[in-house]
Every structure is written in C-alpha cells, then in structure tokens.
Amino acid sequence: MNYKNFQTFTAEQKGAILTVDINFGPVNVQGQEMLADLSSLCLRLERDRSVKVVVFESSNPGYWVCHYDTDLLKDLSTEAVPRNEIQLLDLQAVLERLSNVPQATIAKIEGFARGGGHEMALALDMRFAARGKAKFMQMEVAMGILPCGGGASRMARQAGLGKALEIILGAKDWDADEAETFGTINKALDADEIGTYVDALAERISKFPADSIAACKRAVYASIDIPIKEALKEEAYQLFQATSKTPAVKRFQYADDNGAQFDHENQNNWEQMVMDIQVVN
C-alpha cells in the first residue's frame, strides 16, 4: 500500500508497523487538511492487512496536535438544530473512522494535545505521554461550546463520569502524570523512555495475526455500549471470526502435541511462549 502524498504528516512503514509523523505548520493545527489526510489514511488502512500497528507521533517540537482549527468553528450554526436532523460533525466522523480501523493504534504524545487534538488521541486505542513535554486540555466550555470531536463521549468511557466532568468543566491543563491518574492515557513515561517503550509494544503487537488484532478491537469496543450478556455473545462471535481467519487452532494443536501447557518453564515464561508460537502458521 502506498502511504504518500499527505499534507499534514508523513507515514513510513517498516515491517508491520506504520509510523505517522505529524508536522504541519507552526502548531499542528487540526483543520481541513488534517481531516482530509486522516480520512485518506483510514481508507488505505481499512484495505491493508500488511500493517498491524499504527503509531502517531509528532516531529513538530512542543506539539502533538494543538486543537481544532478555529477558522472552521467560527462558521458553526447559531440556530439550534432539531434532534431528528442531527448528523455527525466532520471531526466526529473522521475520528470515529480512525477509531474503527482494524489495526492497533497508538498515540506517542510529546507535546500539546488540546481540544480536538486530545479528542484525536482518545479515538486511538492506546495513549502514552512524555513527562515534561505532554500537556492536555479541553477548553471548549470556556468558549461556550463542548468537546465535540468525541471528547464528551469518550472521556467518560476512559476516566469515569466525575473525572470526565472535572476535566471538561475545569478547562485546565493537565500533564502526563495527571493524565495517567485520570485514566485518559495508558502510561506516563520519562522523555528518554517513551520511544523505547512504544517501539517495543508496537513491535510485540505486530507479531500477532492481523485478524485476531481486529477481532480483539471489535469485541472490546462493543463491550462498552451493551449489557454484559450481549457483550459476552459479541466476544463469542468475534472468537469465531478470528479462528476462521487465523492459524489459532493449529497453534493450539501444536501446543497440545508438545505438552506446552504442562511445561513448568513455559508456565513461568508465557510472555516468551506467546511470541515463540507465532512461527506456527
């Protein structure tokens, strides 16, 4: 797949990992150009099984994605729209599409991620932030609106109702360690550690079958919105979606034939075992 001709970022594939490097203008503003690029990127990822992990980072010092372009916000309707006429906003639609790509997606944040930039991070599967560099904020309430790129919806799922409202209504900056405490990122890391950590995680995930990565994502995301009984059925459904497309059963057969589950060394080193079994296709 060709990952070229983007205006707001570059994309480089090495093995099964695609690294998206955001660098657009002075502050990586999230405007029409970035939305168009993200939509184009999603179109390619939806059709590409050679990429299993996508890492989003920035080479623009001090910024991951600063916020949504105010030039677009100034054209918002000043008339209340009836509920039955509401459609997804452009930012919502693009970030929802990004959230649903079959690959594992990771945000490596080493700068400001505010407003729509933070909402973009929330739309990805995992988020890691550098201490002393990453800053987050949802400032919309102070402007007279609300987070409307999925922030109001995804924040509560990540942080819980009370913490989400503290973040949204407080309209204050928070740093990497606070973000980890809030639950809006997976982990805060020192600036000299984040690259190694994210690279190792991406490399590990990239060794696993593409279809099982996609099935895991679908099952986990579906579980957020439905009762537990239906979520369990969804898990079962996605299980057979995966086994129909991956070498899972062959791998279980190999493990059984070799007595792997009864081996003490294996039981003490499952992390390595799950990597070793990748050779069975």
Buried (B, 14 or more C-beta within 10 A) or exposed (E): EEBEEBEBBBBEBEEBBBBBBBBBBEBBBBBEBBBBBBBBBBEBBEEBBEBBBBBBBBEBEBBBBBBBBEEBBEEEEEEEEEEEEEEEBBBBBBBBBBBBBBBBBBBBBBBBBBBBBBBBBBBBBBBBBBBEBBBBBBBBEEEEEEBBBBBBBBBBBBBEEEBBBBBBEBEEEBBBBBBBEBBBBBBBBEBEBBBEBBBEBBBEBBBBBBBBBBBBBBBBBBBEEEEEEEBEEBBEBBBEBBBEBBBBEEBBEBBEEEEBEEEEEBEEEEEEBEEEBEEEE
